[in-house]
Amino acid sequence: MSIGAVYLDAVLEPPRSLSPAGFDRVMLTLGTFNFLLGVGFIAAGAFPVVGFMGLEVLLLWLVFRASFRAQRARTFVRVTAEAVDVRKVDGRGRERRASLPSGFARVELDRDAEGPHALRLKASNRAYSIGEFLTPHERETFARRLDQALSDARSERHPAA
């Protein structure tokens, strides 16, 4: 079975502010600094401080790892004449799917709202938040693209006479 024309096939992902190589450099710099500072504390007889400094580096490493895992989240949006398919994959790989008929789907953008529910895809009594991690400008741009794709899909299904 062919799916017909695809009007939008988008992958939304969170921004990445630090590359893995950058992370390695930050951790190496911090570790070196803490090691040198720790040598000074040991020479001064304050060796218990070194353990807390190591704990600080470990906690920072754990926070960065959690941030990198969250950045693996993706939202896939595909618009065809028949349906709008939304697939969300969180940072742990868990997946949620939704499919709405493209003839009834509509885009709602709340320009005054911040947070995960500012951009929604709705059909009848179902609503799905999308683009949770987009900036307000990116959210608005994506809403226009999605709305145009829905309009194009409807026009294929119901051509003007």
Contact map, one row per residue, 1 for C-alpha under 8 A:
11100000000000000000000000000000000000000000000000000000000000000000000000000000000000000000000000000000000000000000000000000000000000000000000000000000000000000
11110000000000000000000000000000000000000000000000000000000000000000000000000000000000000000000000000000000000000000000000000000000000000000000000000000000000000
11111100000000000000000000000000000000000000000000000000000000000000000000000001000000000000000000000000000000000000000000000000000000000000000000000000000000000
01111100000000000000000000000000000000000000000000000000000000000000000000000001100000000000000000000000000000000000000000000000000000000000000000000000000000000
00111110000000000000000000000000000000000000000000000000000000000000000000000001100000000000000000000000000000000000000000000000000000000000000000000000000000000
00111111100000000000000000000000000000000000000000000000000000000000000000000111100000000000000000000000000000000000000000000000000000000000000000000000000000000
00001111100000000000000000000000000000000000000000000000000000000000000000000111100000000000000000000000000000000000000000000000000000000000000000001101100000000
00000111110000000000000000000000000000000000000000000000000000000000000000001111000000000000000000000000000000000000000000000000000000000000000001001000000000000
00000111111000000000000000000000000000000000000000000000000000000000000000011110000000000000000000000000000000000000000000000000000000000000000000000000000000000
00000001111100000000000000000000000000000000000000000000000000000000000000011100000000000000000000000000000000000000000000000000000000000000000000000000000000000
00000000111110000000000000000000000000000000000000000000000000000000000001111000000000000000000000000000000000000000000000000000000000000000000000000000000000000
00000000011111000000000000000000000000000000000000000000000000000000000001110000000000000000000000000000000000000000000000000000001000000000000000000000000000000
00000000001111100000000000000000000000000000000000000000000000000000001111100000000000000000000000000000000000000000000000000000000010000000000000000000000000000
00000000000111110000000000000000000000000000000000000000000000000000001111000000000000000000000000000000000000000000000000000000000011000000000000000000000000000
00000000000011111000000000000000000000000000000000000000000000000000001000000000000000000000000000000000000000000000000000000000000010000000000000000000000000000
00000000000001111110000000000000000000000000000000000000000000000000001000000000000000000000000000000000000000000000000000000000000000000000000000000000000000000
00000000000000111110000000000000000000000000000000000000000000000000000000000000000000000000000000000000000000000000000000000000000000000000000000000000000000000
00000000000000011111011000000000000000000000000000000000000000000000000000000000000000000000000000000000000000000000000000000000000000000000000000000000000000000
00000000000000011111111000000000000000000000000000000000000000000000000000000000000000000000000000000000000000000000000000000000000000000000000000000000000000000
00000000000000000111111100000000000000000000000000000000000000000000000000000000000000000000000000000000000000000000000000000000000000000000000000000000000000000
00000000000000000011111110000000000000000000000000000000000000000000000000000000000000000000000000000000000000000000000000000000000000000000000000000000000000000
00000000000000000111111111000000000000000000000000000000000000000000000000000000000000000000000000000000000000000000000000000000000000000000000000000000000000000
00000000000000000111111111100000000000000000000000000000000000000000000000000000000000000000000000000000000000000000000000000000000000000000000000000000000000000
00000000000000000001111111110000000000000000000000000000000000000000000000000000000000000000000000000000000000000000000000000000000000000000000000000000000000000
00000000000000000000111111111000000000000000000000000000000000000000000000000000000000000000000000000000000000000000000000000000000000000000000000000000000000000
00000000000000000000011111111100000000000000000000000000000000000000000000000000000000000000000000000000000000000000000000000000000000000000000000000000000000000
00000000000000000000001111111110000000000000000000000000100010000000000000000000000000000000000000000000000000000000000000000000000000000000000000000000000000000
00000000000000000000000111111111000000000000000000000000000000000000000000000000000000000000000000000000000000000000000000000000000000000000000000000000000000000
00000000000000000000000011111111100000000000000000000000000000000000000000000000000000000000000000000000000000000000000000000000000000000000000000000000000000000
00000000000000000000000001111111110000000000000000000000100000000000000000000000000000000000000000000000000000000000000000000000000000000000000000000000000000000
00000000000000000000000000111111111000000000000000000000100000000000000000000000000000000000000000000000000000000000000000000000000000000000000000000000000000000
00000000000000000000000000011111111100000000000000000000000000000000000000000000000000000000000000000000000000000000000000000000000000000000000000000000000000000
00000000000000000000000000001111111110000000000000000000000000000000000000000000000000000000000000000000000000000000000000000000000000000000000000000000000000000
00000000000000000000000000000111111111000000000000001100000000000000000000000000000000000000000000000000000000000000000000000000000000000000000000000000000000000
00000000000000000000000000000011111111100000000000000000000000000000000000000000000000000000000000000000000000000000000000000000000000000000000000000000000000000
00000000000000000000000000000001111111110000000000000000000000000000000000000000000000000000000000000000000000000000000000000000000000000000000000000000000000000
00000000000000000000000000000000111111111000000000000000000000000000000000000000000000000000000000000000000000000000000000000000000000000000000000000000000000000
00000000000000000000000000000000011111111100001011001000000000000000000000000000000000000000000000000000000000000000000000000000000000000000000000000000000000000
00000000000000000000000000000000001111111110000000000000000000000000000000000000000000000000000000000000000000000000000000000000000000000000000000000000000000000
00000000000000000000000000000000000111111111000000000000000000000000000000000000000000000000000000000000000000000000000000000000000000000000000000000000000000000
00000000000000000000000000000000000011111111111011000000000000000000000000000000000000000000000000000000000000000000000000000000000000000000000000000000000000000
00000000000000000000000000000000000001111111111001000000000000000000000000000000000000000000000000000000000000000000000000000000000000000000000000000000000000000
00000000000000000000000000000000000000111111110000000000000000000000000000000000000000000000000000000000000000000000000000000000000000000000000000000000000000000
00000000000000000000000000000000000000011111111000000000000000000000000000000000000000000000000000000000000000000000000000000000000000000000000000000000000000000
00000000000000000000000000000000000000001111111000000000000000000000000000000000000000000000000000000000000000000000000000000000000000000000000000000000000000000
00000000000000000000000000000000000000001111111111000000000000000000000000000000000000000000000000000000000000000000000000000000000000000000000000000000000000000
00000000000000000000000000000000000001001101111111100000000000000000000000000000000000000000000000000000000000000000000000000000000000000000000000000000000000000
00000000000000000000000000000000000000000000011111110000000000000000000000000000000000000000000000000000000000000000000000000000000000000000000000000000000000000
00000000000000000000000000000000000001001000011111111000000000000000000000000000000000000000000000000000000000000000000000000000000000000000000000000000000000000
00000000000000000000000000000000000001001100011111111100000000000000000000000000000000000000000000000000000000000000000000000000000000000000000000000000000000000
00000000000000000000000000000000000000000000001111111110000000000000000000000000000000000000000000000000000000000000000000000000000000000000000000000000000000000
00000000000000000000000000000000000000000000000111111111000000000000000000000000000000000000000000000000000000000000000000000000000000000000000000000000000000000
00000000000000000000000000000000010001000000000011111111100000000000000000000000000000000000000000000000000000000000000000000000000000000000000000000000000000000
00000000000000000000000000000000010000000000000001111111110000000000000000000000000000000000000000000000000000000000000000000000000000000000000000000000000000000
00000000000000000000000000000000000000000000000000111111111000000000000000000000000000000000000000000000000000000000000000000000000000000000000000000000000000000
00000000000000000000000000000000000000000000000000011111111100000000000000000000000000000000000000000000000000000000000000000000000000000000000000000000000000000
00000000000000000000000000100110000000000000000000001111111110000000000000000000000000000000000000000000000000000000000000000000000000000000000000000000000000000
00000000000000000000000000000000000000000000000000000111111111000000000000000000000000000000000000000000000000000000000000000000000000000000000000000000000000000
00000000000000000000000000000000000000000000000000000011111111100000000000000000000000000000000000000000000000000000000000000000000000000000000000000000000000000
00000000000000000000000000000000000000000000000000000001111111110000000000000000000000000000000000000000000000000000000000000000000000000000000000000000000000000
00000000000000000000000000100000000000000000000000000000111111111000000000000000000000000000000000000000000000000000000000000000000000000000000000000000000000000
00000000000000000000000000000000000000000000000000000000011111111100000000000000000000000000000000000000000000000000000000000000000000000000000000000000000000000
00000000000000000000000000000000000000000000000000000000001111111110000000000000000000000000000000000000000000000000000000000000000000000000000000000000000000000
00000000000000000000000000000000000000000000000000000000000111111111000000000000000000000000000000000000000000000000000000000000000000000000000000000000000000000
00000000000000000000000000000000000000000000000000000000000011111111100000000000000000000000000000000000000000000000000000000000000000000000000000000000000000000
00000000000000000000000000000000000000000000000000000000000001111111110000000000000000000000000000000000000000000000000000000000000000000000000000000000000000000
00000000000000000000000000000000000000000000000000000000000000111111111000000000000000000000000000000000000000000000000000000000000000000000000000000000000000000
00000000000000000000000000000000000000000000000000000000000000011111111100000000000000000000000000000000000000000000000000000000000000000000000000000000000000000
00000000000000000000000000000000000000000000000000000000000000001111111110000000000000000011000000000000000000000000000000000000000000000000000000000000000000000
00000000000000000000000000000000000000000000000000000000000000000111111110000000000000000111000000000000000000000000000000000000000000000000000000000000000000000
00000000000011110000000000000000000000000000000000000000000000000011111110000000000000000010000000000000000000000000000000000000000000000000000000000000000000000
00000000000011000000000000000000000000000000000000000000000000000001111111000000000000000111000000000000000000000000000000000000000000000000000000000000000000000
00000000000011000000000000000000000000000000000000000000000000000000111111100000000000011111100000000000000000000000000000000000000000000000000000000000000000000
00000000001111000000000000000000000000000000000000000000000000000000000111110000000000011110000000000000000000000000000000000000000000000000000000000000000000000
00000000001110000000000000000000000000000000000000000000000000000000000011111000000001111000000000000000000000000000000000000000011000000000000000000000000000000
00000000111100000000000000000000000000000000000000000000000000000000000001111100000011110000000000000000000000000000000000000000000000000000000000000000000000000
00000001111000000000000000000000000000000000000000000000000000000000000000111110000111100000000000000000000000000000000000000000000000000000000000000000000000000
00000111110000000000000000000000000000000000000000000000000000000000000000011111000111000000000000000000000000000000000000000000000000000000000000000000000000000
00000111100000000000000000000000000000000000000000000000000000000000000000001111111110000000000000000100000000000000000000000000000000000000000000001100100000000
00111111000000000000000000000000000000000000000000000000000000000000000000000111111100000000000000000100000000000000000000000000000000000000000000000000100000000
00011110000000000000000000000000000000000000000000000000000000000000000000000011111000000000000000000110000000000000000000000000000000000000000000000000110110000
00000000000000000000000000000000000000000000000000000000000000000000000000000011111100000000000000001110000000000000000000000000000000000000000000000000100010000
00000000000000000000000000000000000000000000000000000000000000000000000000000011111110000000000000111110000000000000000000000000000000000000000000000000000000000
00000000000000000000000000000000000000000000000000000000000000000000000000001111011111000000000000111100100000000000000000000000000000000000000000000000000000000
00000000000000000000000000000000000000000000000000000000000000000000000000011110001111100000000011110000000000000000000000000000000000000000000000000000000000000
00000000000000000000000000000000000000000000000000000000000000000000000000111100000111110000000011100000000000000000000000000000000000000000000000000000000000000
00000000000000000000000000000000000000000000000000000000000000000000000000111000000011111000001111000000000000000000000000000000000000000000000000000000000000000
00000000000000000000000000000000000000000000000000000000000000000000000011110000000001111100001110000000000000000000000000000000000000000000000000000000000000000
00000000000000000000000000000000000000000000000000000000000000000000000011100000000000111111111100000000000000000000000000000000000000000000000000000000000000000
00000000000000000000000000000000000000000000000000000000000000000000010111000000000000011111111000000000000000000000000000000000000000000000000000000000000000000
00000000000000000000000000000000000000000000000000000000000000000000111111000000000000001111110000000000000000000000000000000000000000000000000000000000000000000
00000000000000000000000000000000000000000000000000000000000000000000110110000000000000001111110000000000000000000000000000000000000000000000000000000000000000000
00000000000000000000000000000000000000000000000000000000000000000000000010000000000000001111111000000000000000000000000000000000000000000000000000000000000000000
00000000000000000000000000000000000000000000000000000000000000000000000000000000000000001111111100000000000000000000000000000000000000000000000000000000000000000
00000000000000000000000000000000000000000000000000000000000000000000000000000000000000111100111110000000000000000000000000000000000000000000000000000000000000000
00000000000000000000000000000000000000000000000000000000000000000000000000000000000000111000011111000000000000000000000000000000000000000000000000000000000000000
00000000000000000000000000000000000000000000000000000000000000000000000000000000000011110000001111100000000000000000000000000000000000000000000000000000000000000
00000000000000000000000000000000000000000000000000000000000000000000000000000000000011100000000111110000000000000000000000000000000000000000000000000000000000000
00000000000000000000000000000000000000000000000000000000000000000000000000000000001111000000000011111000000000000000000000000000000000000000000000000000000000000
00000000000000000000000000000000000000000000000000000000000000000000000000000000001110000000000001111101100000000000000000100000000000000000000000000000000000000
00000000000000000000000000000000000000000000000000000000000000000000000000000000011100000000000000111111100000000000000000100000000000000000000000000000000000000
00000000000000000000000000000000000000000000000000000000000000000000000000000011111100000000000000011111100000000000000000000000000000000000000000000100110000000
00000000000000000000000000000000000000000000000000000000000000000000000000000000111000000000000000001111100000000000000000000000000000000000000000000100110010000
00000000000000000000000000000000000000000000000000000000000000000000000000000000000000000000000000011111110000000000000000110000000000000000000000000000000000000
00000000000000000000000000000000000000000000000000000000000000000000000000000000000100000000000000011111111000000000000011110000000000000000000000000100000000000
00000000000000000000000000000000000000000000000000000000000000000000000000000000000000000000000000000001111100000000000011100000000000000000000000100100000000000
00000000000000000000000000000000000000000000000000000000000000000000000000000000000000000000000000000000111110000000001111000000000000000000001001100000000000000
00000000000000000000000000000000000000000000000000000000000000000000000000000000000000000000000000000000011111000000011111000000000000000000001000000000000000000
00000000000000000000000000000000000000000000000000000000000000000000000000000000000000000000000000000000001111100000011100000000000000000001001000000000000000000
00000000000000000000000000000000000000000000000000000000000000000000000000000000000000000000000000000000000111111000011000000000000000000000000000000000000000000
00000000000000000000000000000000000000000000000000000000000000000000000000000000000000000000000000000000000011111100010000000000000000010001000000000000000000000
00000000000000000000000000000000000000000000000000000000000000000000000000000000000000000000000000000000000001111100010000000000000000000000000000000000000000000
00000000000000000000000000000000000000000000000000000000000000000000000000000000000000000000000000000000000001111110110000000000000000000000000000000000000000000
00000000000000000000000000000000000000000000000000000000000000000000000000000000000000000000000000000000000000111111110000000000000000010000000000000000000000000
00000000000000000000000000000000000000000000000000000000000000000000000000000000000000000000000000000000000000001111110000000000000110000000000000000000000000000
00000000000000000000000000000000000000000000000000000000000000000000000000000000000000000000000000000000000000000111111000000000111110000000000000000000000000000
00000000000000000000000000000000000000000000000000000000000000000000000000000000000000000000000000000000000000001111111100000000110100000000000000000000000000000
00000000000000000000000000000000000000000000000000000000000000000000000000000000000000000000000000000000000111111111111100000000100100000000000000000000000000000
00000000000000000000000000000000000000000000000000000000000000000000000000000000000000000000000000000000001111000001111110000000111100000010001000000000000000000
00000000000000000000000000000000000000000000000000000000000000000000000000000000000000000000000000000000001110000000111111000011110000000000000000000000000000000
00000000000000000000000000000000000000000000000000000000000000000000000000000000000000000000000000000000111100000000001111100011110000000000000000000000000000000
00000000000000000000000000000000000000000000000000000000000000000000000000000000000000000000000000000000111100000000000111111111000000000000000000000000000000000
00000000000000000000000000000000000000000000000000000000000000000000000000000000000000000000000000011001110000000000000011111110000000000000000000000000000000000
00000000000000000000000000000000000000000000000000000000000000000000000000000000000000000000000000000001100000000000000001111100000000000000000000000000000000000
00000000000000000000000000000000000000000000000000000000000000000000000000000000000000000000000000000000000000000000000001111110000000000000000000000000000000000
00000000000000000000000000000000000000000000000000000000000000000000000000000000000000000000000000000000000000000000000001111111000000000000000000000000000000000
00000000000000000000000000000000000000000000000000000000000000000000000000000000000000000000000000000000000000000000000111101111100000000000000000000000000000000
00000000000000000000000000000000000000000000000000000000000000000000000000000000000000000000000000000000000000000000000111000111110000000000000000000000000000000
00000000000000000000000000000000000000000000000000000000000000000000000000000000000000000000000000000000000000000001111110000011111100000000000000000000000000000
00000000000000000000000000000000000000000000000000000000000000000000000000100000000000000000000000000000000000000001101110000001111100000000000000000000000000000
00000000000100000000000000000000000000000000000000000000000000000000000000100000000000000000000000000000000000000001001000000000111111000010000000000000000000000
00000000000000000000000000000000000000000000000000000000000000000000000000000000000000000000000000000000000000000011111000000000111111000000000000000000000000000
00000000000011100000000000000000000000000000000000000000000000000000000000000000000000000000000000000000000000000011000000000000001111100000000000000000000000000
00000000000001000000000000000000000000000000000000000000000000000000000000000000000000000000000000000000000000000000000000000000001111111110000000000000000000000
00000000000000000000000000000000000000000000000000000000000000000000000000000000000000000000000000000000000000000000000000000000000011111110000000000000000000000
00000000000000000000000000000000000000000000000000000000000000000000000000000000000000000000000000000000000000100100000000000000000001111111000000000000000000000
00000000000000000000000000000000000000000000000000000000000000000000000000000000000000000000000000000000000000000000000000000000000001111111100000000000000000000
00000000000000000000000000000000000000000000000000000000000000000000000000000000000000000000000000000000000000000000000000000000000001111111110000000000000000000
00000000000000000000000000000000000000000000000000000000000000000000000000000000000000000000000000000000000000000000001000000000001001111111111000000000000000000
00000000000000000000000000000000000000000000000000000000000000000000000000000000000000000000000000000000000010100000000000000000000000011111111100000000000000000
00000000000000000000000000000000000000000000000000000000000000000000000000000000000000000000000000000000000000000000000000000000000000001111111110000000000000000
00000000000000000000000000000000000000000000000000000000000000000000000000000000000000000000000000000000000000000000000000000000000000000111111111000000000000000
00000000000000000000000000000000000000000000000000000000000000000000000000000000000000000000000000000000001110000000001000000000000000000011111111100000000000000
00000000000000000000000000000000000000000000000000000000000000000000000000000000000000000000000000000000000000000000000000000000000000000001111111110000000000000
00000000000000000000000000000000000000000000000000000000000000000000000000000000000000000000000000000000000000000000000000000000000000000000111111111000000000000
00000001000000000000000000000000000000000000000000000000000000000000000000000000000000000000000000000000001000000000000000000000000000000000011111111100000000000
00000000000000000000000000000000000000000000000000000000000000000000000000000000000000000000000000000000011000000000000000000000000000000000001111111110000000000
00000000000000000000000000000000000000000000000000000000000000000000000000000000000000000000000000000000000000000000000000000000000000000000000111111111000000000
00000011000000000000000000000000000000000000000000000000000000000000000000000010000000000000000000000000000000000000000000000000000000000000000011111111100000000
00000010000000000000000000000000000000000000000000000000000000000000000000000010000000000000000000000110110000000000000000000000000000000000000001111111110000000
00000000000000000000000000000000000000000000000000000000000000000000000000000000000000000000000000000000000000000000000000000000000000000000000000111111111000000
00000010000000000000000000000000000000000000000000000000000000000000000000000000000000000000000000000000000000000000000000000000000000000000000000011111111100000
00000010000000000000000000000000000000000000000000000000000000000000000000000011110000000000000000000110000000000000000000000000000000000000000000001111111110000
00000000000000000000000000000000000000000000000000000000000000000000000000000000100000000000000000000110000000000000000000000000000000000000000000000111111111100
00000000000000000000000000000000000000000000000000000000000000000000000000000000000000000000000000000000000000000000000000000000000000000000000000000011111111110
00000000000000000000000000000000000000000000000000000000000000000000000000000000100000000000000000000000000000000000000000000000000000000000000000000001111111100
00000000000000000000000000000000000000000000000000000000000000000000000000000000110000000000000000000010000000000000000000000000000000000000000000000000111111100
00000000000000000000000000000000000000000000000000000000000000000000000000000000000000000000000000000000000000000000000000000000000000000000000000000000011111110
00000000000000000000000000000000000000000000000000000000000000000000000000000000000000000000000000000000000000000000000000000000000000000000000000000000011111111
00000000000000000000000000000000000000000000000000000000000000000000000000000000000000000000000000000000000000000000000000000000000000000000000000000000001001111
00000000000000000000000000000000000000000000000000000000000000000000000000000000000000000000000000000000000000000000000000000000000000000000000000000000000000111
